[in-house]
Amino acid sequence: MTDEHQTELNVGLSDGEKKDLEKLITAFREKESSEPPDKSAEDIHSQIKSMSAKLAEFGEILLKFDTKIKSFYEILLLSYKKTEMMNQRIDVIIEIMENQKKP
């Protein structure tokens, strides 16, 4: 069986992108603990802490989604391969039946 129809797709994040995202998440988590430079900027600092926490949370969600989308892609690819094998078998059966009908 040849995989002439199979095209290699890049699904999800690359290893480098994952590492960068994990570094970013770690950086956001570390910055949450820093104190504001002065009390007048406390509101702004609390907003930044909140946004940093949300960005870290969204980054983690993205990593989980990436894992799930890769698994889904693998399932689709296996299903495609199975369909191709079944089609080939059906074609062979049809060819055999047509050859048997010929006198």
Secondary structure, 3 states (H helix, E strand, C coil): CCCCCCCCCCCCCCHHHHHHHHHHHHHHHHHHCCCCCCHHHHHHHHHHHHHHHHHHHHHHHHHHHHHHHHHHHHHHHHHHHHHHHHHHHHHHHHHHHHHHHCC
